[in-house]
Amino acid sequence: MAQIREIEIQKLFIGKCNVRKEIGNLTELTASIKEKGVLQPIIVRPVEGRYEIIVGARRFEAAKAARLEKIPAIIREMGDDEAIATSLIENIQRGNLEPEEEAEAINRLVEIYRSITKVAKTLGISQRTIRKKISVLELLPKARKEVPVKFAPPIEERREGRALPFEHATLVAEAFRIEEVKLLPEKERARKQVELAKMIAPLPQHEAKKVVDYFKMYPEKSMEEIKEKALAKATGVALRTYLTPTMAREIDTIAEGKGLALEEIVPELLEKGLEVEKASIRKVEREPKIIAEIDTGEIWLCPICGKEFHLIHCKPTNTHKLEEVPK
């Protein structure tokens, strides 16, 4: 059962289960705590005579800066799984985490639970959303180090290619799952991942998508050429169509299995269907087509059985066949 009490600052510590990595600027929070104290208790769990902070790392650090000796805390007995989930849920609801912190925490939960379904249920979000959030971790460490992913990066950081909006990051992650991109040499792939992230960082979402889509088509080209070509013309044609509920459900199931959105998987399925159709057409074209059969007027006699046959010339294949003369 949870209990609330004042705990000495020296008995508190931030442990492995607190998902927040960046504390951020504490100036205003410290000033508020100096004036009013800590109004909302932090959440902790007992660990070997001390208390690990699960939720409230910023309040804890600000309280230290304000030179408080004690702060209110809710004490709960919980294992690692519950502690990570509690920290994650609390911080998501507060909007306190940056994309990489959130993705790393969700990924830890997936590893612990070994089930995206269970994690989705625990967090109250869809499996597709979870896969989208985790996708930012697919960016190479070098790319994320050079271009940190943020939910709302400052315009100046975006303009200089020093921060990448979350939605832009998911586009980059999606691009590097494409087979054509995977064929690039490893060093070139890593370099282009950083270049692509920096290039699209300042762009609005619709332009960023055009650049990424063109990159997926021509990953071997230079990034400058890709940007120029992509923004010079559209890379595809938008279509409006209708899917029956059964068809939509089946396609959505395939999309879920691949961690993609419905609109992302449809072009892939159309492409595969197009290849099958083109192969079918080529096969039909290879089959001989007899347009006309011409009786040559010649009658051949079989030297063995004595039967007579008309000699038929077939156009345009220039083949022949024998047709038995009726008695």
Phi and psi in degrees as GROMACS dihedral restraints (atoms count N, CA, C in turn):
[ dihedral_restraints ]
;  ai    aj    ak    al  type     phi  dphi    fc
    3     4     5     6     1   -72.4    20    10
    4     5     6     7     1   145.4    20    10
    6     7     8     9     1  -136.1    20    10
    7     8     9    10     1   150.9    20    10
    9    10    11    12     1  -112.8    20    10
   10    11    12    13     1   132.6    20    10
   12    13    14    15     1  -159.6    20    10
   13    14    15    16     1   164.7    20    10
   15    16    17    18     1   -80.2    20    10
   16    17    18    19     1   128.8    20    10
   18    19    20    21     1  -120.3    20    10
   19    20    21    22     1   139.6    20    10
   21    22    23    24     1   -63.8    20    10
   22    23    24    25     1   137.4    20    10
   24    25    26    27     1   -54.4    20    10
   25    26    27    28     1   -40.4    20    10
   27    28    29    30     1   -67.7    20    10
   28    29    30    31     1   -15.1    20    10
   30    31    32    33     1   -92.7    20    10
   31    32    33    34     1    -0.8    20    10
   33    34    35    36     1  -102.0    20    10
   34    35    36    37     1   147.4    20    10
   36    37    38    39     1  -151.6    20    10
   37    38    39    40     1   153.1    20    10
   39    40    41    42     1   -91.7    20    10
   40    41    42    43     1   118.4    20    10
   42    43    44    45     1  -106.4    20    10
   43    44    45    46     1  -164.8    20    10
   45    46    47    48     1   -70.2    20    10
   46    47    48    49     1   -19.8    20    10
   48    49    50    51     1   -91.6    20    10
   49    50    51    52     1    -4.5    20    10
   51    52    53    54     1   -84.4    20    10
   52    53    54    55     1   118.7    20    10
   54    55    56    57     1   -77.7    20    10
   55    56    57    58     1   -17.8    20    10
   57    58    59    60     1   -76.1    20    10
   58    59    60    61     1   122.7    20    10
   60    61    62    63     1  -100.3    20    10
   61    62    63    64     1   -36.0    20    10
   63    64    65    66     1  -102.0    20    10
   64    65    66    67     1   121.3    20    10
   66    67    68    69     1   -77.8    20    10
   67    68    69    70     1   -34.2    20    10
   69    70    71    72     1    79.0    20    10
   70    71    72    73     1  -172.2    20    10
   72    73    74    75     1   -75.6    20    10
   73    74    75    76     1   126.5    20    10
   75    76    77    78     1  -107.9    20    10
   76    77    78    79     1     7.9    20    10
   78    79    80    81     1   -56.1    20    10
   79    80    81    82     1   -54.0    20    10
   81    82    83    84     1   -66.5    20    10
   82    83    84    85     1   -42.0    20    10
   84    85    86    87     1   -64.9    20    10
   85    86    87    88     1   -39.6    20    10
   87    88    89    90     1   -63.4    20    10
   88    89    90    91     1   -43.0    20    10
   90    91    92    93     1   -62.5    20    10
   91    92    93    94     1   -40.4    20    10
   93    94    95    96     1   -65.1    20    10
   94    95    96    97     1   -41.9    20    10
   96    97    98    99     1   -68.4    20    10
   97    98    99   100     1   -36.3    20    10
   99   100   101   102     1   -60.4    20    10
  100   101   102   103     1   -37.3    20    10
  102   103   104   105     1   -83.0    20    10
  103   104   105   106     1   -42.7    20    10
  105   106   107   108     1  -117.6    20    10
  106   107   108   109     1    -9.7    20    10
  108   109   110   111     1    83.3    20    10
  109   110   111   112     1  -178.4    20    10
  111   112   113   114     1   -85.2    20    10
  112   113   114   115     1   109.0    20    10
  114   115   116   117     1   -80.8    20    10
  115   116   117   118     1   -30.4    20    10
  117   118   119   120     1  -115.7    20    10
  118   119   120   121     1   124.7    20    10
  120   121   122   123     1   -61.5    20    10
  121   122   123   124     1   146.2    20    10
  123   124   125   126     1   -81.7    20    10
  124   125   126   127     1   169.4    20    10
  126   127   128   129     1  -113.6    20    10
  127   128   129   130     1   128.2    20    10
  129   130   131   132     1  -134.0    20    10
  130   131   132   133     1   167.6    20    10
  132   133   134   135     1  -133.2    20    10
  133   134   135   136     1   145.7    20    10
  135   136   137   138     1   -73.3    20    10
  136   137   138   139     1   133.7    20    10
  138   139   140   141     1  -141.3    20    10
  139   140   141   142     1   105.0    20    10
  141   142   143   144     1    50.1    20    10
  142   143   144   145     1    52.9    20    10
  144   145   146   147     1    83.4    20    10
  145   146   147   148     1    -5.1    20    10
  147   148   149   150     1  -121.8    20    10
  148   149   150   151     1  -173.5    20    10
  150   151   152   153     1  -132.6    20    10
  151   152   153   154     1   121.5    20    10
  153   154   155   156     1   -86.0    20    10
  154   155   156   157     1   129.3    20    10
  156   157   158   159     1   -79.1    20    10
  157   158   159   160     1   120.9    20    10
  159   160   161   162     1   -96.7    20    10
  160   161   162   163     1   -41.6    20    10
  162   163   164   165     1  -136.0    20    10
  163   164   165   166     1   128.4    20    10
  165   166   167   168     1   116.9    20    10
  166   167   168   169     1    28.0    20    10
  168   169   170   171     1   -61.1    20    10
  169   170   171   172     1   -39.5    20    10
  171   172   173   174     1   -66.2    20    10
  172   173   174   175     1   -43.0    20    10
  174   175   176   177     1   -62.7    20    10
  175   176   177   178     1   -37.7    20    10
  177   178   179   180     1   -63.7    20    10
  178   179   180   181     1   -49.3    20    10
  180   181   182   183     1   -65.9    20    10
  181   182   183   184     1   -38.6    20    10
  183   184   185   186     1   -67.6    20    10
  184   185   186   187     1   -37.0    20    10
  186   187   188   189     1   -64.6    20    10
  187   188   189   190     1   -38.9    20    10
  189   190   191   192     1   -63.2    20    10
  190   191   192   193     1   -43.5    20    10
  192   193   194   195     1   -64.3    20    10
  193   194   195   196     1   -30.6    20    10
  195   196   197   198     1   -83.7    20    10
  196   197   198   199     1    -0.6    20    10
  198   199   200   201     1    64.6    20    10
  199   200   201   202     1    35.2    20    10
  201   202   203   204     1   -76.4    20    10
  202   203   204   205     1   150.5    20    10
  204   205   206   207     1   -94.3    20    10
  205   206   207   208     1   -30.2    20    10
  207   208   209   210     1  -138.2    20    10
  208   209   210   211     1   154.5    20    10
  210   211   212   213     1  -140.0    20    10
  211   212   213   214     1   152.6    20    10
  213   214   215   216     1   -72.4    20    10
  214   215   216   217     1   141.9    20    10
  216   217   218   219     1  -145.3    20    10
  217   218   219   220     1   144.8    20    10
  219   220   221   222     1   -93.3    20    10
  220   221   222   223     1   120.4    20    10
  222   223   224   225     1   -98.6    20    10
  223   224   225   226     1   124.1    20    10
  225   226   227   228     1  -131.1    20    10
  226   227   228   229     1   139.8    20    10
  228   229   230   231     1   -82.8    20    10
  229   230   231   232     1   122.8    20    10
  231   232   233   234     1  -157.4    20    10
  232   233   234   235     1   149.5    20    10
  234   235   236   237     1   -82.9    20    10
  235   236   237   238     1   178.7    20    10
  237   238   239   240     1   -59.0    20    10
  238   239   240   241     1   -44.1    20    10
  240   241   242   243     1   -57.7    20    10
  241   242   243   244     1   -50.9    20    10
  243   244   245   246     1   -67.0    20    10
  244   245   246   247     1   -36.1    20    10
  246   247   248   249     1   -64.9    20    10
  247   248   249   250     1   -45.5    20    10
  249   250   251   252     1   -63.5    20    10
  250   251   252   253     1   -45.0    20    10
  252   253   254   255     1   -62.0    20    10
  253   254   255   256     1   -42.8    20    10
  255   256   257   258     1   -62.5    20    10
  256   257   258   259     1   -45.6    20    10
  258   259   260   261     1   -63.4    20    10
  259   260   261   262     1   -43.0    20    10
  261   262   263   264     1   -65.3    20    10
  262   263   264   265     1   -50.2    20    10
  264   265   266   267     1   -59.6    20    10
  265   266   267   268     1   -46.0    20    10
  267   268   269   270     1   -60.7    20    10
  268   269   270   271     1   -45.4    20    10
  270   271   272   273     1   -72.9    20    10
  271   272   273   274     1   -33.0    20    10
  273   274   275   276     1   -65.0    20    10
  274   275   276   277     1   -45.3    20    10
  276   277   278   279     1   -62.6    20    10
  277   278   279   280     1   -32.8    20    10
  279   280   281   282     1   -82.6    20    10
  280   281   282   283     1   -14.5    20    10
  282   283   284   285     1    69.5    20    10
  283   284   285   286     1    33.3    20    10
  285   286   287   288     1   -91.5    20    10
  286   287   288   289     1   -14.8    20    10
  288   289   290   291     1   -97.4    20    10
  289   290   291   292     1   145.9    20    10
  291   292   293   294     1   -83.8    20    10
  292   293   294   295     1   161.4    20    10
  294   295   296   297     1   -52.9    20    10
  295   296   297   298     1   -42.4    20    10
  297   298   299   300     1   -68.8    20    10
  298   299   300   301     1   -39.5    20    10
  300   301   302   303     1   -61.2    20    10
  301   302   303   304     1   -45.6    20    10
  303   304   305   306     1   -64.2    20    10
  304   305   306   307     1   -45.1    20    10
  306   307   308   309     1   -64.1    20    10
  307   308   309   310     1   -41.8    20    10
  309   310   311   312     1   -63.8    20    10
  310   311   312   313     1   -40.4    20    10
  312   313   314   315     1   -67.1    20    10
  313   314   315   316     1   -43.8    20    10
  315   316   317   318     1   -62.9    20    10
  316   317   318   319     1   -40.8    20    10
  318   319   320   321     1   -62.9    20    10
  319   320   321   322     1   -37.2    20    10
  321   322   323   324     1   -64.1    20    10
  322   323   324   325     1   -39.2    20    10
  324   325   326   327     1   -64.9    20    10
  325   326   327   328     1   -41.1    20    10
  327   328   329   330     1   -61.9    20    10
  328   329   330   331     1   -41.0    20    10
  330   331   332   333     1   -65.4    20    10
  331   332   333   334     1   -38.3    20    10
  333   334   335   336     1   -71.8    20    10
  334   335   336   337     1   -49.3    20    10
  336   337   338   339     1   -80.5    20    10
  337   338   339   340     1   -21.3    20    10
  339   340   341   342     1    55.7    20    10
  340   341   342   343     1    34.6    20    10
  342   343   344   345     1  -161.3    20    10
  343   344   345   346     1   115.5    20    10
  345   346   347   348     1   -67.0    20    10
  346   347   348   349     1   -33.8    20    10
  348   349   350   351     1   -59.4    20    10
  349   350   351   352     1   -44.9    20    10
  351   352   353   354     1   -67.6    20    10
  352   353   354   355     1   -40.0    20    10
  354   355   356   357     1   -64.3    20    10
  355   356   357   358     1   -42.8    20    10
  357   358   359   360     1   -59.5    20    10
  358   359   360   361     1   -43.3    20    10
  360   361   362   363     1   -66.0    20    10
  361   362   363   364     1   -41.4    20    10
  363   364   365   366     1   -62.8    20    10
  364   365   366   367     1   -41.0    20    10
  366   367   368   369     1   -89.8    20    10
  367   368   369   370     1   -13.3    20    10
  369   370   371   372     1    73.0    20    10
  370   371   372   373     1    30.4    20    10
  372   373   374   375     1  -130.0    20    10
  373   374   375   376     1   165.0    20    10
  375   376   377   378     1   -75.7    20    10
  376   377   378   379     1   158.8    20    10
  378   379   380   381     1   -62.7    20    10
  379   380   381   382     1   -36.2    20    10
  381   382   383   384     1   -63.3    20    10
  382   383   384   385     1   -40.6    20    10
  384   385   386   387     1   -64.8    20    10
  385   386   387   388     1   -39.4    20    10
  387   388   389   390     1   -61.9    20    10
  388   389   390   391     1   -46.3    20    10
  390   391   392   393     1   -62.8    20    10
  391   392   393   394     1   -36.6    20    10
  393   394   395   396     1   -66.1    20    10
  394   395   396   397     1   -42.0    20    10
  396   397   398   399     1   -67.3    20    10
  397   398   399   400     1   -40.1    20    10
  399   400   401   402     1   -67.8    20    10
  400   401   402   403     1   -26.3    20    10
  402   403   404   405     1   -58.4    20    10
  403   404   405   406     1   -25.7    20    10
  405   406   407   408     1   -64.8    20    10
  406   407   408   409     1   -24.9    20    10
  408   409   410   411     1   -73.2    20    10
  409   410   411   412     1   -14.0    20    10
  411   412   413   414     1   -73.6    20    10
  412   413   414   415     1   -17.0    20    10
  414   415   416   417     1   -65.8    20    10
  415   416   417   418     1   136.4    20    10
  417   418   419   420     1   -56.8    20    10
  418   419   420   421     1   147.6    20    10
  420   421   422   423     1   -51.4    20    10
  421   422   423   424     1   -37.6    20    10
  423   424   425   426     1   -63.6    20    10
  424   425   426   427     1   -41.7    20    10
  426   427   428   429     1   -64.7    20    10
  427   428   429   430     1   -45.1    20    10
  429   430   431   432     1   -69.1    20    10
  430   431   432   433     1   -30.0    20    10
  432   433   434   435     1   -71.4    20    10
  433   434   435   436     1   -40.5    20    10
  435   436   437   438     1   -79.9    20    10
  436   437   438   439     1   -32.1    20    10
  438   439   440   441     1  -131.0    20    10
  439   440   441   442     1    81.8    20    10
  441   442   443   444     1   -57.3    20    10
  442   443   444   445     1   143.5    20    10
  444   445   446   447     1   -92.1    20    10
  445   446   447   448     1   129.2    20    10
  447   448   449   450     1  -135.5    20    10
  448   449   450   451     1   153.0    20    10
  450   451   452   453     1   -70.8    20    10
  451   452   453   454     1   -40.6    20    10
  453   454   455   456     1  -140.3    20    10
  454   455   456   457     1    72.0    20    10
  456   457   458   459     1   -68.8    20    10
  457   458   459   460     1   147.2    20    10
  459   460   461   462     1   -58.9    20    10
  460   461   462   463     1   147.7    20    10
  462   463   464   465     1   -57.2    20    10
  463   464   465   466     1   -40.5    20    10
  465   466   467   468     1   -62.3    20    10
  466   467   468   469     1   -41.5    20    10
  468   469   470   471     1   -66.4    20    10
  469   470   471   472     1   -38.1    20    10
  471   472   473   474     1   -66.7    20    10
  472   473   474   475     1   -44.0    20    10
  474   475   476   477     1   -60.1    20    10
  475   476   477   478     1   -35.6    20    10
  477   478   479   480     1   -90.9    20    10
  478   479   480   481     1     2.9    20    10
  480   481   482   483     1    70.1    20    10
  481   482   483   484     1    28.6    20    10
  483   484   485   486     1  -101.6    20    10
  484   485   486   487     1    -2.0    20    10
  486   487   488   489     1  -154.6    20    10
  487   488   489   490     1   144.1    20    10
  489   490   491   492     1  -121.0    20    10
  490   491   492   493     1   124.4    20    10
  492   493   494   495     1   -59.9    20    10
  493   494   495   496     1   148.9    20    10
  495   496   497   498     1   -55.8    20    10
  496   497   498   499     1   -46.8    20    10
  498   499   500   501     1   -62.9    20    10
  499   500   501   502     1   -35.2    20    10
  501   502   503   504     1   -65.0    20    10
  502   503   504   505     1   -40.0    20    10
  504   505   506   507     1   -62.4    20    10
  505   506   507   508     1   -38.0    20    10
  507   508   509   510     1   -66.2    20    10
  508   509   510   511     1   -31.8    20    10
  510   511   512   513     1   -64.7    20    10
  511   512   513   514     1   -43.1    20    10
  513   514   515   516     1   -65.0    20    10
  514   515   516   517     1   -45.0    20    10
  516   517   518   519     1   -59.7    20    10
  517   518   519   520     1   -42.1    20    10
  519   520   521   522     1   -62.6    20    10
  520   521   522   523     1   -41.4    20    10
  522   523   524   525     1   -61.4    20    10
  523   524   525   526     1   -37.3    20    10
  525   526   527   528     1   -85.6    20    10
  526   527   528   529     1     9.4    20    10
  528   529   530   531     1   -96.6    20    10
  529   530   531   532     1   -10.8    20    10
  531   532   533   534     1   -70.7    20    10
  532   533   534   535     1   136.8    20    10
  534   535   536   537     1   -58.7    20    10
  535   536   537   538     1   -41.4    20    10
  537   538   539   540     1   -61.5    20    10
  538   539   540   541     1   -35.3    20    10
  540   541   542   543     1   -73.6    20    10
  541   542   543   544     1   -36.4    20    10
  543   544   545   546     1   -63.6    20    10
  544   545   546   547     1   -21.0    20    10
  546   547   548   549     1   -75.2    20    10
  547   548   549   550     1   -14.6    20    10
  549   550   551   552     1   -64.3    20    10
  550   551   552   553     1   146.3    20    10
  552   553   554   555     1   -55.7    20    10
  553   554   555   556     1   148.3    20    10
  555   556   557   558     1   -55.7    20    10
  556   557   558   559     1   -45.7    20    10
  558   559   560   561     1   -65.7    20    10
  559   560   561   562     1   -39.9    20    10
  561   562   563   564     1   -66.9    20    10
  562   563   564   565     1   -38.2    20    10
  564   565   566   567     1   -63.0    20    10
  565   566   567   568     1   -43.7    20    10
  567   568   569   570     1   -64.6    20    10
  568   569   570   571     1   -42.2    20    10
  570   571   572   573     1   -64.2    20    10
  571   572   573   574     1   -44.4    20    10
  573   574   575   576     1   -70.4    20    10
  574   575   576   577     1   -25.6    20    10
  576   577   578   579     1   -65.1    20    10
  577   578   579   580     1   -43.4    20    10
  579   580   581   582     1   -66.6    20    10
  580   581   582   583     1   -44.9    20    10
  582   583   584   585     1   -61.8    20    10
  583   584   585   586     1   -43.0    20    10
  585   586   587   588     1   -65.1    20    10
  586   587   588   589     1   -42.5    20    10
  588   589   590   591     1   -61.2    20    10
  589   590   591   592     1   -45.8    20    10
  591   592   593   594     1   -66.7    20    10
  592   593   594   595     1   -36.2    20    10
  594   595   596   597     1   -68.3    20    10
  595   596   597   598     1   -41.6    20    10
  597   598   599   600     1   -88.3    20    10
  598   599   600   601     1   -11.7    20    10
  600   601   602   603     1   -51.7    20    10
  601   602   603   604     1   -44.5    20    10
  603   604   605   606     1   -80.6    20    10
  604   605   606   607     1   -11.1    20    10
  606   607   608   609     1   -81.5    20    10
  607   608   609   610     1   149.7    20    10
  609   610   611   612     1   -65.5    20    10
  610   611   612   613     1   161.4    20    10
  612   613   614   615     1   -55.4    20    10
  613   614   615   616     1   -45.6    20    10
  615   616   617   618     1   -66.2    20    10
  616   617   618   619     1   -34.1    20    10
  618   619   620   621     1   -75.4    20    10
  619   620   621   622     1   -37.6    20    10
  621   622   623   624     1   -59.2    20    10
  622   623   624   625     1   -41.2    20    10
  624   625   626   627     1   -64.8    20    10
  625   626   627   628     1   -39.3    20    10
  627   628   629   630     1   -61.2    20    10
  628   629   630   631     1   -44.6    20    10
  630   631   632   633     1   -63.4    20    10
  631   632   633   634     1   -45.2    20    10
  633   634   635   636     1   -65.3    20    10
  634   635   636   637     1   -41.1    20    10
  636   637   638   639     1   -61.2    20    10
  637   638   639   640     1   -41.0    20    10
  639   640   641   642     1   -69.2    20    10
  640   641   642   643     1   -36.6    20    10
  642   643   644   645     1   -61.3    20    10
  643   644   645   646     1   -39.2    20    10
  645   646   647   648     1   -64.2    20    10
  646   647   648   649     1   -30.7    20    10
  648   649   650   651     1   -76.6    20    10
  649   650   651   652     1   -38.3    20    10
  651   652   653   654     1  -133.5    20    10
  652   653   654   655     1    65.2    20    10
  654   655   656   657     1   -64.3    20    10
  655   656   657   658     1   -18.5    20    10
  657   658   659   660     1   -78.8    20    10
  658   659   660   661     1   -15.5    20    10
  660   661   662   663     1   -77.6    20    10
  661   662   663   664     1   162.7    20    10
  663   664   665   666     1   -70.0    20    10
  664   665   666   667     1   153.3    20    10
  666   667   668   669     1   -65.8    20    10
  667   668   669   670     1   -32.7    20    10
  669   670   671   672     1   -64.2    20    10
  670   671   672   673     1   -42.9    20    10
  672   673   674   675     1   -67.3    20    10
  673   674   675   676     1   -39.7    20    10
  675   676   677   678     1   -59.7    20    10
  676   677   678   679     1   -46.9    20    10
  678   679   680   681     1   -63.9    20    10
  679   680   681   682     1   -43.9    20    10
  681   682   683   684     1   -61.3    20    10
  682   683   684   685     1   -48.1    20    10
  684   685   686   687     1   -67.7    20    10
  685   686   687   688     1   -41.2    20    10
  687   688   689   690     1   -65.2    20    10
  688   689   690   691     1   -41.1    20    10
  690   691   692   693     1   -86.5    20    10
  691   692   693   694     1    -6.5    20    10
  693   694   695   696     1   -83.6    20    10
  694   695   696   697     1   -27.4    20    10
  696   697   698   699     1  -154.7    20    10
  697   698   699   700     1   161.1    20    10
  699   700   701   702     1   -70.2    20    10
  700   701   702   703     1   147.9    20    10
  702   703   704   705     1  -100.0    20    10
  703   704   705   706     1     4.8    20    10
  705   706   707   708     1  -163.1    20    10
  706   707   708   709     1  -179.2    20    10
  708   709   710   711     1  -120.3    20    10
  709   710   711   712     1   125.8    20    10
  711   712   713   714     1   -79.4    20    10
  712   713   714   715     1   132.5    20    10
  714   715   716   717     1  -123.9    20    10
  715   716   717   718     1   144.1    20    10
  717   718   719   720     1  -109.0    20    10
  718   719   720   721     1   129.2    20    10
  720   721   722   723     1  -146.2    20    10
  721   722   723   724     1   177.9    20    10
  723   724   725   726     1  -127.4    20    10
  724   725   726   727     1   132.6    20    10
  726   727   728   729     1  -111.1    20    10
  727   728   729   730     1   136.2    20    10
  729   730   731   732     1   -65.0    20    10
  730   731   732   733     1   153.9    20    10
  732   733   734   735     1   -54.7    20    10
  733   734   735   736     1   -39.5    20    10
  735   736   737   738     1   -64.6    20    10
  736   737   738   739     1   -46.4    20    10
  738   739   740   741     1   -63.4    20    10
  739   740   741   742     1   -44.2    20    10
  741   742   743   744     1   -61.1    20    10
  742   743   744   745     1   -39.4    20    10
  744   745   746   747     1   -66.5    20    10
  745   746   747   748     1   -42.6    20    10
  747   748   749   750     1   -64.8    20    10
  748   749   750   751     1   -42.4    20    10
  750   751   752   753     1   -66.0    20    10
  751   752   753   754     1   -39.1    20    10
  753   754   755   756     1   -63.7    20    10
  754   755   756   757     1   -36.1    20    10
  756   757   758   759     1   -63.0    20    10
  757   758   759   760     1   -42.8    20    10
  759   760   761   762     1   -63.3    20    10
  760   761   762   763     1   -42.9    20    10
  762   763   764   765     1   -61.7    20    10
  763   764   765   766     1   -44.3    20    10
  765   766   767   768     1   -58.1    20    10
  766   767   768   769     1   -43.0    20    10
  768   769   770   771     1   -63.1    20    10
  769   770   771   772     1   -28.5    20    10
  771   772   773   774     1   -98.9    20    10
  772   773   774   775     1    -1.0    20    10
  774   775   776   777     1    71.3    20    10
  775   776   777   778     1    30.2    20    10
  777   778   779   780     1  -118.1    20    10
  778   779   780   781     1   163.9    20    10
  780   781   782   783     1   -81.9    20    10
  781   782   783   784     1   160.9    20    10
  783   784   785   786     1   -56.1    20    10
  784   785   786   787     1   -45.5    20    10
  786   787   788   789     1   -68.7    20    10
  787   788   789   790     1   -17.8    20    10
  789   790   791   792     1   -82.3    20    10
  790   791   792   793     1   -34.6    20    10
  792   793   794   795     1   -81.6    20    10
  793   794   795   796     1   -27.9    20    10
  795   796   797   798     1   -58.4    20    10
  796   797   798   799     1   -47.8    20    10
  798   799   800   801     1   -58.7    20    10
  799   800   801   802     1   -36.8    20    10
  801   802   803   804     1   -64.1    20    10
  802   803   804   805     1   -43.4    20    10
  804   805   806   807     1   -67.3    20    10
  805   806   807   808     1   -38.7    20    10
  807   808   809   810     1   -63.2    20    10
  808   809   810   811     1   -39.8    20    10
  810   811   812   813     1   -62.5    20    10
  811   812   813   814     1   -43.6    20    10
  813   814   815   816     1   -65.1    20    10
  814   815   816   817     1   -41.6    20    10
  816   817   818   819     1   -63.6    20    10
  817   818   819   820     1   -36.6    20    10
  819   820   821   822     1   -64.6    20    10
  820   821   822   823     1   -40.1    20    10
  822   823   824   825     1   -63.5    20    10
  823   824   825   826     1   -41.1    20    10
  825   826   827   828     1   -63.7    20    10
  826   827   828   829     1   -43.2    20    10
  828   829   830   831     1   -65.8    20    10
  829   830   831   832     1   -41.3    20    10
  831   832   833   834     1   -64.8    20    10
  832   833   834   835     1   -38.6    20    10
  834   835   836   837     1   -64.7    20    10
  835   836   837   838     1   -38.7    20    10
  837   838   839   840     1   -64.8    20    10
  838   839   840   841     1   -41.2    20    10
  840   841   842   843     1   -64.8    20    10
  841   842   843   844     1   -43.0    20    10
  843   844   845   846     1   -62.2    20    10
  844   845   846   847     1   -37.2    20    10
  846   847   848   849     1   -65.7    20    10
  847   848   849   850     1   -43.1    20    10
  849   850   851   852     1   -64.1    20    10
  850   851   852   853     1   -39.3    20    10
  852   853   854   855     1   -65.7    20    10
  853   854   855   856     1   -28.7    20    10
  855   856   857   858     1   -77.3    20    10
  856   857   858   859     1   -19.9    20    10
  858   859   860   861     1   -73.4    20    10
  859   860   861   862     1   134.4    20    10
  861   862   863   864     1   -58.9    20    10
  862   863   864   865     1   136.8    20    10
  864   865   866   867     1  -116.6    20    10
  865   866   867   868     1   115.3    20    10
  867   868   869   870     1   -88.5    20    10
  868   869   870   871     1   110.8    20    10
  870   871   872   873     1   -85.8    20    10
  871   872   873   874     1   -37.2    20    10
  873   874   875   876     1  -147.5    20    10
  874   875   876   877     1   145.0    20    10
  876   877   878   879     1  -115.0    20    10
  877   878   879   880     1   123.9    20    10
  879   880   881   882     1  -115.1    20    10
  880   881   882   883     1   122.1    20    10
  882   883   884   885     1   -75.4    20    10
  883   884   885   886     1   116.8    20    10
  885   886   887   888     1   -73.0    20    10
  886   887   888   889     1   -14.4    20    10
  888   889   890   891     1    87.0    20    10
  889   890   891   892     1    -9.4    20    10
  891   892   893   894     1   -81.2    20    10
  892   893   894   895     1   140.5    20    10
  894   895   896   897     1  -119.5    20    10
  895   896   897   898     1   125.3    20    10
  897   898   899   900     1  -104.1    20    10
  898   899   900   901     1   143.5    20    10
  900   901   902   903     1  -110.7    20    10
  901   902   903   904     1   124.4    20    10
  903   904   905   906     1   -73.0    20    10
  904   905   906   907     1   122.9    20    10
  906   907   908   909     1   -71.2    20    10
  907   908   909   910     1   -11.7    20    10
  909   910   911   912     1   -95.9    20    10
  910   911   912   913     1   -52.7    20    10
  912   913   914   915     1  -100.5    20    10
  913   914   915   916     1   -12.7    20    10
  915   916   917   918     1    82.1    20    10
  916   917   918   919     1     3.7    20    10
  918   919   920   921     1   -75.3    20    10
  919   920   921   922     1   150.5    20    10
  921   922   923   924     1  -103.2    20    10
  922   923   924   925     1   144.2    20    10
  924   925   926   927     1  -136.2    20    10
  925   926   927   928     1   138.1    20    10
  927   928   929   930     1   -75.0    20    10
  928   929   930   931     1   141.3    20    10
  930   931   932   933     1   -94.0    20    10
  931   932   933   934     1   116.0    20    10
  933   934   935   936     1  -105.5    20    10
  934   935   936   937     1   127.1    20    10
  936   937   938   939     1   -96.3    20    10
  937   938   939   940     1   130.0    20    10
  939   940   941   942     1  -107.5    20    10
  940   941   942   943     1   126.5    20    10
  942   943   944   945     1  -112.9    20    10
  943   944   945   946     1   147.1    20    10
  945   946   947   948     1   -94.1    20    10
  946   947   948   949     1    10.6    20    10
  948   949   950   951     1   -78.9    20    10
  949   950   951   952     1   -13.6    20    10
  951   952   953   954     1    56.4    20    10
  952   953   954   955     1    40.2    20    10
  954   955   956   957     1  -106.8    20    10
  955   956   957   958     1   173.4    20    10
  957   958   959   960     1  -135.8    20    10
  958   959   960   961     1   156.6    20    10
  960   961   962   963     1  -146.5    20    10
  961   962   963   964     1   158.8    20    10
  963   964   965   966     1  -108.5    20    10
  964   965   966   967     1   135.6    20    10
  966   967   968   969     1  -122.9    20    10
  967   968   969   970     1   120.3    20    10
  969   970   971   972     1   -62.0    20    10
  970   971   972   973     1   135.9    20    10
  972   973   974   975     1   -78.1    20    10
  973   974   975   976     1   121.6    20    10
  975   976   977   978     1   -63.8    20    10
  976   977   978   979     1   145.5    20    10
